[in-house]
Amino acid sequence: MKGKLSVIKKLICIFIIFQSQLFAEKKTAIFAGGCFWCMEADFEKLNGVTDVSSGFSGGIEANPTYRGNHEGHYEVVRVTYDSKKLNYKELLDYYWIHIDPFDSEGQFCDKGPTYKTAIFVSNSEERKIAQESKKGIENRFPGQSIATAILDTTDFFPMKGNEEYHQDYYKKNPVRYKLYRWNCGRDQRLNQIWNH
């Protein structure tokens, strides 16, 4: 009898897990916020996010690479999230407090077009929410210019092949990642802006 109850409990658990995955509404969003290692590490901590991938977007060069040609592209993360647990506005609220929205040259110690900030929107509803969100930041910091662009979503090129080591870099190389993040001054600057 105990054996049968144990099997039934396991089947019920499997059914519940399957059902929750079946009814999850997965959506994606693309954000540029400087170093994609850091953005990936930050977004993976957010409840409701199911996957984060590092890559490039925004340029016209097909199949850009980290060590090769990625001109015109931003370092980005593609965030997959369950819209039943997290909405797009909440995702944007989280994004803002993990970037320096005032830096028009890049982010923290990383400078150049690849490291600039941008929100990539895939439809008019996302554009409206992103514009309202940006306006909220402008109102919070009157007199300061917000450098973060709102752009149409373009192809996302994930880091792959011999550059796949960039995916989950913070997990695979925790000491190097922490040293890089500290030496770049990311958290120190974020604390100055957002008091966290």
Helices and strands as residue ranges (DSSP letters): H 2-23, E 26-33, H 36-43, E 49-57, E 74-82, H 88-96, E 106-107, E 110-111, G 113-115, E 117-121, H 124-140, E 149-152, E 157-158, G 161-166, H 169-172, H 174-184, H 186-194
